[in-house]
Amino acid sequence: MELHALAFDHAPVGLCILENRIIQRANVRFGEMFQVDAASCTHKSIAEFYATPEEFIKLGERVYTAMGDTGRYSDERVMCRADGSLFWCRVRGQSTSPDSPFHKSVWSFADLSEDRPVVELTPREREVAILTCRGMTSKEIGLELDLSYRTVEEYRARLLRKFGARKLAELVAKLSGMPL
């Protein structure tokens, strides 16, 4: 086995190559993480591993814009295993052609479930949680999601209750898996 194939297939994180959001190749760790045979992922849409079809569409728009600007994208999001269970995942991508961001790209996936258990959240709560962890204010999140900042504050209050946090800093620590 050539060195680059060995590195790809046995990397300690999930890796896949996408063409227009369709998996062309996935490594062993990707298969383990998503509870599938990595070889069986070829020609499947990456949408199968998103928490909801709506998140696939919404995140796709955000990813397309970011990759068009910089050629790169990263976030932490909830994804779905083959058995339907949800888990937090750190996702990073690199487009090989920023002029056409989804044409061909390489992605890494790191399972964060040991540090960050999934709490049942609505898709909107997940969006607010992710943007909160990025350090965005309620007003900035409101602009990003086309919500009033007061609505964002209500979502944050729900998140505080669901995670048993007393203040925003504690919520961010719990969301990011930092020790308290």
ZAZAGU-188444 format. One record per residue (C-alpha): x, y, z. Coordinates in nm, 4 decimals, decimal comma. Layout:
<recs>
REC      east     north        up
REC         X         Y         Z
...
</recs>
This chain:
<recs>
REC      east     north        up
REC    0,0000    0,0000    0,0000
REC    0,1355    0,3412   -0,0911
REC    0,2136    0,5785    0,1922
REC   -0,0604    0,8326    0,1091
REC   -0,3250    0,5575    0,0878
REC   -0,2030    0,4138    0,4187
REC   -0,2272    0,7579    0,5815
REC   -0,5777    0,8186    0,4435
REC   -0,7199    0,4757    0,5259
REC   -0,5811    0,4586    0,8798
REC   -0,5953    0,8223    0,9950
REC   -0,7165    0,8589    1,3558
REC   -1,0044    1,0810    1,2364
REC   -1,2783    1,0143    0,9840
REC   -1,1852    1,1306    0,6351
REC   -1,3800    1,1432    0,3136
REC   -1,3496    1,2890   -0,0308
REC   -1,6653    1,4473   -0,1698
REC   -1,7645    1,5477   -0,5207
REC   -2,0728    1,7677   -0,5224
REC   -2,1542    1,6446   -0,1707
REC   -2,1399    1,2787   -0,2784
REC   -1,8859    1,0533   -0,1043
REC   -1,6183    0,9258   -0,3402
REC   -1,4059    0,7612   -0,0736
REC   -1,4219    0,7279    0,3052
REC   -1,1649    0,5884    0,5454
REC   -1,1939    0,3205    0,8140
REC   -1,2434    0,5680    1,1015
REC   -1,5272    0,7431    0,9124
REC   -1,7021    0,4068    0,8851
REC   -1,6485    0,3268    1,2519
REC   -1,7734    0,6688    1,3600
REC   -2,0916    0,6513    1,1529
REC   -2,1389    0,2733    1,2054
REC   -2,1131    0,1830    0,8386
REC   -1,8704   -0,0036    0,6185
REC   -1,6506    0,2722    0,4744
REC   -1,6451    0,1097    0,1309
REC   -2,0266    0,1062    0,1209
REC   -2,0323    0,4863    0,1529
REC   -1,9025    0,5359   -0,2005
REC   -2,1573    0,7240   -0,4136
REC   -2,3808    0,8034   -0,1147
REC   -2,4824    1,1571   -0,0330
REC   -2,3230    1,3037    0,2773
REC   -2,6812    1,4085    0,3645
REC   -2,7339    1,0574    0,5066
REC   -2,5128    1,1533    0,8004
REC   -2,6762    1,4859    0,8895
REC   -2,9171    1,5112    1,1822
REC   -3,1996    1,6319    0,9531
REC   -3,2495    1,7059    0,5825
REC   -3,3112    2,0712    0,6751
REC   -2,9695    2,0950    0,8402
REC   -2,8094    1,9476    0,5279
REC   -2,9645    2,2283    0,3221
REC   -2,8976    2,5124    0,5690
REC   -2,5420    2,4090    0,6477
REC   -2,4790    2,3500    0,2790
REC   -2,5589    2,7141    0,2060
REC   -2,3282    2,8322    0,4845
REC   -2,0489    2,5951    0,3809
REC   -2,0774    2,6943    0,0139
REC   -2,0411    3,0641    0,0993
REC   -1,7464    3,0127    0,3364
REC   -1,5627    2,7774    0,1017
REC   -1,6207    3,0164   -0,1871
REC   -1,4497    3,2896    0,0175
REC   -1,1610    3,0963    0,1740
REC   -1,1652    2,7432    0,0333
REC   -1,2075    2,6107    0,3905
REC   -1,4839    2,5470    0,6398
REC   -1,5056    2,4136    0,9955
REC   -1,7671    2,3813    1,2645
REC   -1,8951    2,1534    1,5363
REC   -2,2360    2,0041    1,4755
REC   -2,4652    1,7170    1,5621
REC   -2,4509    1,4337    1,3100
REC   -2,6307    1,1010    1,2776
REC   -2,4974    0,7450    1,2939
REC   -2,6479    0,4607    1,0884
REC   -2,8518    0,3466    1,3911
REC   -3,0142    0,6915    1,4144
REC   -2,8240    0,8031    1,7240
REC   -2,6983    1,1599    1,7243
REC   -2,3518    1,2760    1,8282
REC   -2,1417    1,5932    1,8305
REC   -1,8804    1,6033    1,5594
REC   -1,5997    1,8456    1,4666
REC   -1,6105    1,8872    1,0894
REC   -1,3399    2,0477    0,8729
REC   -1,3329    2,0770    0,4974
REC   -1,0995    2,1960    0,2237
REC   -1,2170    2,2590   -0,1312
REC   -0,9792    2,1785   -0,4142
REC   -1,1469    2,4484   -0,6256
REC   -1,2840    2,7536   -0,4389
REC   -1,4399    2,8743   -0,7665
REC   -1,6698    2,5720   -0,7409
REC   -1,6602    2,4857   -0,3660
REC   -1,8541    2,1586   -0,3815
REC   -1,6888    2,0235   -0,6971
REC   -1,4249    1,8294   -0,5027
REC   -1,3387    1,8598   -0,1347
REC   -1,1670    1,6734    0,1462
REC   -1,3345    1,6503    0,4878
REC   -1,2327    1,5356    0,8343
REC   -1,4703    1,4270    1,1107
REC   -1,3819    1,3949    1,4799
REC   -1,6263    1,2317    1,7210
REC   -1,6777    1,4564    2,0256
REC   -1,9365    1,2391    2,2006
REC   -1,7090    1,1388    2,4890
REC   -1,6617    1,5042    2,5848
REC   -1,9998    1,6375    2,4786
REC   -2,3105    1,4247    2,5200
REC   -2,6068    1,5087    2,3009
REC   -2,8939    1,6850    2,4715
REC   -3,2212    1,6728    2,2791
REC   -3,2310    2,0016    2,0887
REC   -3,4432    2,1409    1,8116
REC   -3,2600    2,2266    1,4887
REC   -3,2903    2,5990    1,5737
REC   -3,1519    2,5410    1,9250
REC   -2,8572    2,3570    1,7690
REC   -2,7923    2,6508    1,5340
REC   -2,8005    2,8978    1,8237
REC   -2,5759    2,6696    2,0316
REC   -2,3177    2,6419    1,7521
REC   -2,3122    3,0170    1,6879
REC   -2,2944    3,0881    2,0625
REC   -1,9860    2,8642    2,0843
REC   -1,8312    3,0698    1,8046
REC   -1,8535    3,3704    2,0363
REC   -2,1308    3,5496    1,8512
REC   -2,3580    3,7896    2,0391
REC   -2,7357    3,7532    2,0384
REC   -2,7600    4,0373    1,7880
REC   -2,5019    3,8759    1,5575
REC   -2,6802    3,5401    1,5802
REC   -3,0100    3,7134    1,5086
REC   -2,8672    3,8681    1,1929
REC   -2,7161    3,5351    1,0833
REC   -3,0409    3,3410    1,1401
REC   -3,2850    3,6216    1,0527
REC   -3,4270    3,6319    1,4077
REC   -3,4733    3,9144    1,6553
REC   -3,2069    3,9270    1,9256
REC   -3,4848    3,8753    2,1843
REC   -3,5806    3,5486    2,0161
REC   -3,2148    3,4441    2,0266
REC   -3,2096    3,5318    2,3990
REC   -3,5097    3,3025    2,4484
REC   -3,3283    3,0182    2,2705
REC   -3,0234    3,0805    2,4877
REC   -3,2422    3,0704    2,7998
REC   -3,3799    2,7322    2,6875
REC   -3,0242    2,6081    2,6315
REC   -2,9219    2,7242    2,9797
REC   -3,2101    2,5246    3,1293
REC   -3,1485    2,2128    2,9180
REC   -2,7777    2,2052    3,0032
REC   -2,8226    2,3054    3,3685
REC   -2,6007    2,6099    3,3251
REC   -2,6366    2,9242    3,5361
REC   -2,4714    3,1677    3,2978
REC   -2,3598    3,1923    2,9364
REC   -1,9932    3,1117    3,0071
REC   -2,0939    2,7875    3,1798
REC   -2,3214    2,7004    2,8855
REC   -2,0384    2,7572    2,6378
REC   -1,8089    2,5399    2,8502
REC   -2,0637    2,2593    2,8540
REC   -2,1343    2,2918    2,4820
REC   -1,7662    2,2869    2,3943
REC   -1,6845    1,9954    2,6235
REC   -1,4470    2,1988    2,8385
REC   -1,3996    2,0770    3,1942
REC   -1,5865    2,2873    3,4491
</recs>
